[in-house]
Amino acid sequence: MIKLYELAGAEENRRFSPYCWRIRMSLAHKGLAVDCLPWRFTEKEKIKFSGQERVPVLVDGDHTVSDSWQIAKYLEAEYPDAPSLKLENGEVLFVKFWAETVMNPLLVKFLLLDIHDSLTAKDKIYFRDSREKLFGKTLEEIVEGREERMPDFHKTLTPLRLTFKKQQFVAGGSPGFSDYIVFGAFQWARCISDFSLLQPDDPIYEWRQQMLRLHDGLAGNAVGYSV
Ligand SMILES: N[C@@H](CCC(=O)N[C@@H](CS)C(=O)NCC(=O)O)C(=O)O
């Protein structure tokens, strides 16, 4: 069976990585069974065989693939007869870079402290140290005043909101990897934080509800907060 190394919190079933969620949803989309193995930030040794230090890492027989984008391409090439992730249109790459350079950097500044608080004791030390070095501030300073930053976040989501006024999913009439990219970011937040990002009258909220229900409620049933 396919194995997937996934980021976990102190609670083994709190799986919150946005990149891992892209792949969990993609595997379900393709109808592939998977054994999801919990991995913590400080368990670099456990994934050393992959030649890098981040999750997701997918192991499928003799194949080891890391990086969510490479994994999506691998799944598409290896399982062409299973439902398509719709990678063939180059626009998916735009969605990936938009999520990673516009959306996720705003989200991380809402979530850093909640992420920290959900980790094992050993991971807490690593996480605080590495993130405070990266941002040049304490986690508390980074997150402070997050409510006031919500209007900016909502404005940034305008293209997404307008898309859902015209079509049901980012990828068109049915979900594709573009949806899993954007959804992964919302699911990251939902699994780690009770900070509410969307209001029920927002078309993005309705889309997120649909995503939570997909594949027998895979994401909706995951350990997280009802936000
Ligand atoms: N470009 C990679 C990013 C993966 C990534 O950054 N994963 C995080 C978890 S969300 C990680 O493993 N971080 C390890 C660390 O910060 O030490 C992908 O798309 O898979």
The ligand as an SDF file (V2000), in Angstrom:
LIG
                    3D

 20 19  0  0  0  0  0  0  0  0999 V2000
    7.4740   22.5870   -1.3540 N   0  0  0  0  0  0  0  0  0  0  0  0
    7.1360   21.5550   -0.3910 C   0  0  0  0  0  0  0  0  0  0  0  0
    6.9620   22.1940    0.9810 C   0  0  0  0  0  0  0  0  0  0  0  0
    6.8070   21.1670    2.0690 C   0  0  0  0  0  0  0  0  0  0  0  0
    6.9290   21.7790    3.4670 C   0  0  0  0  0  0  0  0  0  0  0  0
    7.3680   22.9270    3.6270 O   0  0  0  0  0  0  0  0  0  0  0  0
    6.5360   21.0010    4.4790 N   0  0  0  0  0  0  0  0  0  0  0  0
    6.6460   21.4250    5.8590 C   0  0  0  0  0  0  0  0  0  0  0  0
    5.4370   20.9830    6.6490 C   0  0  0  0  0  0  0  0  0  0  0  0
    4.0080   21.9460    6.2040 S   0  0  0  0  0  0  0  0  0  0  0  0
    7.8610   20.7600    6.4840 C   0  0  0  0  0  0  0  0  0  0  0  0
    8.0590   19.5770    6.3170 O   0  0  0  0  0  0  0  0  0  0  0  0
    8.6740   21.5090    7.2240 N   0  0  0  0  0  0  0  0  0  0  0  0
    9.8060   20.9830    7.8910 C   0  0  0  0  0  0  0  0  0  0  0  0
   10.5240   22.0210    8.6840 C   0  0  0  0  0  0  0  0  0  0  0  0
   10.1000   23.1770    8.7220 O   0  0  0  0  0  0  0  0  0  0  0  0
   11.5290   21.6480    9.3000 O   0  0  0  0  0  0  0  0  0  0  0  0
    5.8750   20.8340   -0.8520 C   0  0  0  0  0  0  0  0  0  0  0  0
    5.1120   21.3970   -1.6580 O   0  0  0  0  0  0  0  0  0  0  0  0
    5.6520   19.6850   -0.4510 O   0  0  0  0  0  0  0  0  0  0  0  0
  1  2  1  0
  2  3  1  0
  2 18  1  0
  3  4  1  0
  4  5  1  0
  5  6  2  0
  5  7  1  0
  7  8  1  0
  8  9  1  0
  8 11  1  0
  9 10  1  0
 11 12  2  0
 11 13  1  0
 13 14  1  0
 14 15  1  0
 15 16  2  0
 15 17  1  0
 18 19  2  0
 18 20  1  0
M  END
$$$$
